[in-house]
Amino acid sequence: PALAVVGSRGASAGGRDNARHFTRRFCRAGLAVVSGLAAGIDAAAHAAALECDGSTVAVLGTGPDRAYPAAHAGLLEQVAERGAVVSEHAPGTPPRSSHFPGRNRIIAGLSLGTVVVEAALRSGALITARLAAEAGREVFALPGSIHHPLARGCHRLIRDGAQLVESPEEVLADASA
C-alpha cells in the first residue's frame, strides 16, 4: 500500500520539511511513498523515504533511465536500488511536457491517497489530485498562509472537497479506515 506525496517544484523550505515529516511517518507506518522525482516536494519525499529505510516509487515522465531534472540522477539511482522506478516510456525517452499528465495519472493510480503539500493554482500536483479524486482515491491538502502563492492550490483543493490535514496521523487514520 502506498500514499502519493506531491507538490511544487519551487517548494518553500517549510514545504520540503512538511514533505519529509509526512513521508517519514508514512514509512514508519509501513506505507510506500509515491512521487514524481521532480524538484521540490517530490525530491524531498523520495529522499526522506530512503533516509528512513522506507519504500518509495518514482514515477517518471521520461524513460526509466533518464532523471528529470538531470540533477536528480543520483536520487533516481538510489530509488532504483532501494525502491522502484516506473515509466510508461522506453529507455532513453527525454522529458516532454505531454508525458507528465500520464505520469501524474500513474502516481494517483498507484496510491491509496494523494497528499498535496504545496501547489500553485496551475500545477501538476493539482492534476494528480484531480486524477486521484476521479479514480475514487482520497485527496489530502496541507493548508498554508493566504499570502503564500504555493498555498493557493491546496486551498482550492480544500474548497473543492479535499481533506484538510495538519498531521500525518490524520492521513493515516483515513487511509487505514
N, C-alpha and C positions, 0 to 999 in steps of 0.2 A: 504493500500500500504506500501511496505517495501523496505529497502535497506540493503544489507549484508555489514558488516564491518568485514574484516578478516585480518589475518596476522600472524606474527611469534609468537611462544610461548616464545622465548627468546628475546622479543622486547626490544629496547632501551627505555630510559626514554622519548626521543623525539617522538618516535613512539607511545608510550602509550598516550602522550599528544595530538598528532595528532588524534588518535582514539577517545579520549574523546571530542576534539573540533568538529570534524566532526559529531560525534554522537549527541552532544547537539544541533547542528544546524539542523540536520535532524529531531530530535524530535520536535523542535520548529516549524518546517515546517509541522508537523502532520504525519510524516512517522514513522513507526515502524523500529527498527533496529534488524536484524537477525544475529546471530553469533553462534559459537560452544562451548562456555563455557570453552574453553581451556585457559591456562595461557597466559599472554602477551596481545596481541591486543584484542582478543575475550573478556577476562575478563574486560579490560578497557572499551570496548564498552558497554557491559551489565551494568556495574556499572554506567557509565555516563548516560545511558538512565534512569536508576532507580533514580539517583540523580536529574534529571530534570523532574521527573514525566512523562517520555515518555513511549512508549510501546516497549518492547523488547521480542524477541523469542529466546530461547536457543534450538538448535538442538543438540541432544546427539548421541554419538556412543556407548552408554550404555543403560540400561533400564532407564525409566524416573525417577526412584528413586535413581539413582547412579550418584553422581558427579564425574567427571573426569577432572582434578585431584581431589582427595578426599578433598583437602584443600578448594575447591570451594563449599562445601556443603551448607554453609550459603548463598552464592550467588545464588545457584540453588534454595534454599528455597525462597529467595526474588523474583526471576524471576517467580517461580511457583505461588506466591501470587499475583504479580502485573503485570505479563505478561503471557507468555505461554512457556511450555516445550514440545518439540516434539521429539519423538523417534519411530523408527520402530521396536524396540526390547522390549521384555517382561520385566516387572519389575524384578529386581534382576540381569539382564544380566550384566556381568562385561565388562570392556573395552577389545576389541580385535582389533588388527591392521586392520583386514579385515572389521571392521564396519565403519571405518572413511571415506572411499570413498563414501559410501552410505549417511553418514551424510552430506558430502560436496555437494552431488547431491541435497539433500533436501534444504540446505541453498540456493543454487543457484536457485532452482525452486520456492522458496517462495518469491524471491526478484525481484524487477524491474531491479536492477543492483547490481553489486558487486564492492565494494571499497576495494582494497588491499593496506594496509598501509605500511607494511614491509614484505618481504618474501625472503628467501634464494632461490637459484636456484632449490632446491629439497624441496618442501614444500606442505603441504595440502592446503595452500592458493592458490597456483598456480593450483592445481587440481580443487578447487572451481571455480576459474576464467575460466579455460578451459571449465568446465561443463556449466557455465553461458553463455559463448560465443556460445557453441554448442546449447543451448536452445534459442538462439536469444536474450539474455539479454545483457545489456551494461556492459562493464568492465572498471573500472577506476583504475588508479595506481598513487600513490604518488611517485615522484622521490626522490632520495637521493644522497648522496655522491658516487662518483665512487669508493671510497676506503672502503665503508661500505658493508660488505657481505650481510646484510639484505636489501640492495637496489637493489642488482643484479636481484632478481626475478621480482621486479617492473620494472626495466629497460628492462628486457626481454619481459615482457607483453607489454610495450610501443612500443618496436620494432616490436612486433607481431600484433599491431593494437589497443591495449587498449588506452583509452583516458588518457593523462597526465593531472592530476588535482593538483592544488595547494591550492584550497579553496573549502569548502563545497558548496558555491554558484555555482561553475562550475558544480558540480554533480546535484544539484537541478535544474539548468537551463535545463540540458539534460533530467532529469527524468520527468520533467513536460511538455516536448515538445511532 
